[in-house]
Amino acid sequence: MPPLRTKNEAALISGHKAFQRPMAEGIKLLNTIQDVYLNHDVTVA
């Protein structure tokens, strides 16, 4: 798979994967991604 070129591509893939799971599990996945994005201690994803 080629590397992602934009944040939008990453968001589309994350959303797609989250909604393939049961609702509670998908919401937990999206919340975890948001927590990492908002954490200023994380400098490399």
N, CA, C and O atoms as a Tinker XYZ file with bonds, in Angstrom:
   180  protein
     1  N      0.841000   -1.172000    0.000000    73     2
     2  CA     0.000000    0.000000    0.000000    64     1     3
     3  C      0.895000    1.248000    0.000000    63     2     4     5
     4  O      1.844000    1.317000    0.782000    81     3
     5  N      0.614000    2.221000   -0.852000    73     3     6
     6  CA     1.427000    3.434000   -0.877000    64     5     7
     7  C      1.197000    4.262000    0.380000    63     6     8     9
     8  O      0.145000    4.137000    1.007000    81     7
     9  N      2.149000    5.102000    0.763000    73     7    10
    10  CA     1.966000    5.935000    1.960000    64     9    11
    11  C      0.836000    6.944000    1.747000    63    10    12    13
    12  O      0.528000    7.333000    0.621000    81    11
    13  N      0.238000    7.349000    2.851000    73    11    14
    14  CA    -0.840000    8.328000    2.776000    64    13    15
    15  C     -0.252000    9.695000    2.436000    63    14    16    17
    16  O      0.776000   10.093000    2.984000    81    15
    17  N     -0.911000   10.401000    1.534000    73    15    18
    18  CA    -0.414000   11.709000    1.111000    64    17    19
    19  C     -1.012000   12.858000    1.905000    63    18    20    21
    20  O     -0.386000   13.911000    2.032000    81    19
    21  N     -2.201000   12.676000    2.434000    73    19    22
    22  CA    -2.858000   13.775000    3.134000    64    21    23
    23  C     -3.497000   13.297000    4.424000    63    22    24    25
    24  O     -3.698000   12.102000    4.636000    81    23
    25  N     -3.811000   14.256000    5.278000    73    23    26
    26  CA    -4.541000   13.939000    6.514000    64    25    27
    27  C     -5.931000   13.413000    6.185000    63    26    28    29
    28  O     -6.466000   12.564000    6.899000    81    27
    29  N     -6.515000   13.922000    5.098000    73    27    30
    30  CA    -7.854000   13.476000    4.723000    64    29    31
    31  C     -7.878000   11.990000    4.403000    63    30    32    33
    32  O     -8.835000   11.298000    4.747000    81    31
    33  N     -6.842000   11.496000    3.752000    73    31    34
    34  CA    -6.783000   10.058000    3.447000    64    33    35
    35  C     -6.743000    9.253000    4.734000    63    34    36    37
    36  O     -7.424000    8.234000    4.852000    81    35
    37  N     -5.949000    9.702000    5.702000    73    35    38
    38  CA    -5.869000    9.009000    6.983000    64    37    39
    39  C     -7.215000    9.042000    7.697000    63    38    40    41
    40  O     -7.626000    8.049000    8.297000    81    39
    41  N     -7.905000   10.183000    7.633000    73    39    42
    42  CA    -9.207000   10.311000    8.285000    64    41    43
    43  C    -10.236000    9.389000    7.637000    63    42    44    45
    44  O    -11.037000    8.766000    8.333000    81    43
    45  N    -10.217000    9.301000    6.320000    73    43    46
    46  CA   -11.166000    8.429000    5.629000    64    45    47
    47  C    -10.949000    6.976000    6.010000    63    46    48    49
    48  O    -11.908000    6.243000    6.250000    81    47
    49  N     -9.697000    6.558000    6.067000    73    47    50
    50  CA    -9.388000    5.171000    6.420000    64    49    51
    51  C     -9.769000    4.895000    7.873000    63    50    52    53
    52  O    -10.334000    3.844000    8.174000    81    51
    53  N     -9.465000    5.830000    8.779000    73    51    54
    54  CA    -9.807000    5.654000   10.194000    64    53    55
    55  C    -11.308000    5.540000   10.375000    63    54    56    57
    56  O    -11.785000    4.663000   11.096000    81    55
    57  N    -12.058000    6.426000    9.724000    73    55    58
    58  CA   -13.514000    6.383000    9.832000    64    57    59
    59  C    -14.081000    5.095000    9.273000    63    58    60    61
    60  O    -14.988000    4.501000    9.855000    81    59
    61  N    -13.547000    4.667000    8.148000    73    59    62
    62  CA   -14.012000    3.427000    7.525000    64    61    63
    63  C    -13.780000    2.243000    8.451000    63    62    64    65
    64  O    -14.667000    1.411000    8.639000    81    63
    65  N    -12.586000    2.169000    9.029000    73    63    66
    66  CA   -12.277000    1.060000    9.931000    64    65    67
    67  C    -13.136000    1.112000   11.192000    63    66    68    69
    68  O    -13.564000    0.075000   11.698000    81    67
    69  N    -13.387000    2.317000   11.699000    73    67    70
    70  CA   -14.194000    2.449000   12.917000    64    69    71
    71  C    -15.623000    1.977000   12.677000    63    70    72    73
    72  O    -16.215000    1.339000   13.547000    81    71
    73  N    -16.181000    2.280000   11.514000    73    71    74
    74  CA   -17.580000    1.940000   11.266000    64    73    75
    75  C    -17.763000    0.509000   10.786000    63    74    76    77
    76  O    -18.897000    0.073000   10.591000    81    75
    77  N    -16.686000   -0.228000   10.593000    73    75    78
    78  CA   -16.790000   -1.655000   10.292000    64    77    79
    79  C    -16.900000   -2.479000   11.567000    63    78    80    81
    80  O    -17.135000   -3.686000   11.510000    81    79
    81  N    -16.734000   -1.840000   12.700000    73    79    82
    82  CA   -16.757000   -2.519000   13.995000    64    81    83
    83  C    -18.098000   -2.254000   14.690000    63    82    84    85
    84  O    -18.870000   -1.405000   14.245000    81    83
    85  N    -18.373000   -2.981000   15.781000    73    83    86
    86  CA   -19.550000   -2.650000   16.581000    64    85    87
    87  C    -19.458000   -1.195000   17.057000    63    86    88    89
    88  O    -18.358000   -0.683000   17.262000    81    87
    89  N    -20.597000   -0.529000   17.234000    73    87    90
    90  CA   -20.612000    0.907000   17.507000    64    89    91
    91  C    -19.736000    1.302000   18.695000    63    90    92    93
    92  O    -18.952000    2.245000   18.581000    81    91
    93  N    -19.844000    0.620000   19.815000    73    91    94
    94  CA   -19.057000    0.986000   21.002000    64    93    95
    95  C    -17.564000    0.866000   20.731000    63    94    96    97
    96  O    -16.782000    1.718000   21.152000    81    95
    97  N    -17.173000   -0.180000   20.036000    73    95    98
    98  CA   -15.758000   -0.395000   19.711000    64    97    99
    99  C    -15.259000    0.669000   18.723000    63    98   100   101
   100  O    -14.139000    1.162000   18.854000    81    99
   101  N    -16.087000    1.016000   17.742000    73    99   102
   102  CA   -15.716000    2.043000   16.773000    64   101   103
   103  C    -15.555000    3.410000   17.413000    63   102   104   105
   104  O    -14.628000    4.151000   17.084000    81   103
   105  N    -16.461000    3.747000   18.331000    73   103   106
   106  CA   -16.370000    5.031000   19.032000    64   105   107
   107  C    -15.113000    5.075000   19.881000    63   106   108   109
   108  O    -14.427000    6.096000   19.933000    81   107
   109  N    -14.810000    3.967000   20.549000    73   107   110
   110  CA   -13.588000    3.908000   21.367000    64   109   111
   111  C    -12.347000    4.103000   20.490000    63   110   112   113
   112  O    -11.411000    4.796000   20.888000    81   111
   113  N    -12.336000    3.496000   19.304000    73   111   114
   114  CA   -11.217000    3.646000   18.376000    64   113   115
   115  C    -11.053000    5.105000   17.953000    63   114   116   117
   116  O     -9.944000    5.639000   17.976000    81   115
   117  N    -12.155000    5.748000   17.566000    73   115   118
   118  CA   -12.077000    7.153000   17.145000    64   117   119
   119  C    -11.643000    8.056000   18.298000    63   118   120   121
   120  O    -10.870000    8.992000   18.089000    81   119
   121  N    -12.128000    7.790000   19.510000    73   119   122
   122  CA   -11.715000    8.585000   20.669000    64   121   123
   123  C    -10.231000    8.417000   20.961000    63   122   124   125
   124  O     -9.560000    9.379000   21.336000    81   123
   125  N     -9.717000    7.208000   20.794000    73   123   126
   126  CA    -8.294000    6.961000   21.008000    64   125   127
   127  C     -7.454000    7.718000   19.990000    63   126   128   129
   128  O     -6.426000    8.300000   20.339000    81   127
   129  N     -7.887000    7.713000   18.736000    73   127   130
   130  CA    -7.164000    8.459000   17.691000    64   129   131
   131  C     -7.167000    9.945000   18.019000    63   130   132   133
   132  O     -6.144000   10.612000   17.865000    81   131
   133  N     -8.308000   10.475000   18.473000    73   131   134
   134  CA    -8.381000   11.887000   18.843000    64   133   135
   135  C     -7.452000   12.192000   20.009000    63   134   136   137
   136  O     -6.791000   13.230000   20.016000    81   135
   137  N     -7.393000   11.302000   20.994000    73   135   138
   138  CA    -6.513000   11.520000   22.147000    64   137   139
   139  C     -5.060000   11.613000   21.714000    63   138   140   141
   140  O     -4.315000   12.459000   22.210000    81   139
   141  N     -4.652000   10.751000   20.794000    73   139   142
   142  CA    -3.265000   10.794000   20.304000    64   141   143
   143  C     -3.025000   12.094000   19.541000    63   142   144   145
   144  O     -1.988000   12.735000   19.716000    81   143
   145  N     -3.972000   12.484000   18.700000    73   143   146
   146  CA    -3.829000   13.704000   17.913000    64   145   147
   147  C     -3.716000   14.937000   18.811000    63   146   148   149
   148  O     -2.955000   15.855000   18.503000    81   147
   149  N     -4.462000   14.968000   19.912000    73   147   150
   150  CA    -4.480000   16.127000   20.796000    64   149   151
   151  C     -3.352000   16.129000   21.823000    63   150   152   153
   152  O     -3.134000   17.134000   22.499000    81   151
   153  N     -2.636000   15.016000   21.945000    73   151   154
   154  CA    -1.546000   14.901000   22.929000    64   153   155
   155  C     -0.300000   15.601000   22.389000    63   154   156   157
   156  O      0.263000   15.184000   21.376000    81   155
   157  N      0.124000   16.659000   23.065000    73   155   158
   158  CA     1.284000   17.429000   22.605000    64   157   159
   159  C      2.602000   16.702000   22.837000    63   158   160   161
   160  O      3.629000   17.100000   22.286000    81   159
   161  N      2.589000   15.643000   23.644000    73   159   162
   162  CA     3.803000   14.853000   23.862000    64   161   163
   163  C      4.129000   13.948000   22.692000    63   162   164   165
   164  O      5.267000   13.502000   22.552000    81   163
   165  N      3.139000   13.670000   21.844000    73   163   166
   166  CA     3.342000   12.813000   20.685000    64   165   167
   167  C      3.820000   13.680000   19.532000    63   166   168   169
   168  O      3.115000   14.588000   19.093000    81   167
   169  N      5.041000   13.389000   19.037000    73   167   170
   170  CA     5.598000   14.202000   17.955000    64   169   171
   171  C      5.715000   13.426000   16.651000    63   170   172   173
   172  O      5.843000   14.025000   15.583000    81   171
   173  N      5.671000   12.092000   16.728000    73   171   174
   174  CA     5.769000   11.259000   15.525000    64   173   175
   175  C      4.659000   10.222000   15.598000    63   174   176   177
   176  O      4.500000    9.532000   16.604000    81   175
   177  N      3.894000   10.123000   14.517000    73   175   178
   178  CA     2.804000    9.146000   14.516000    64   177   179
   179  C      3.268000    7.857000   13.880000    63   178   180
   180  O      2.495000    6.904000   13.783000    81   179
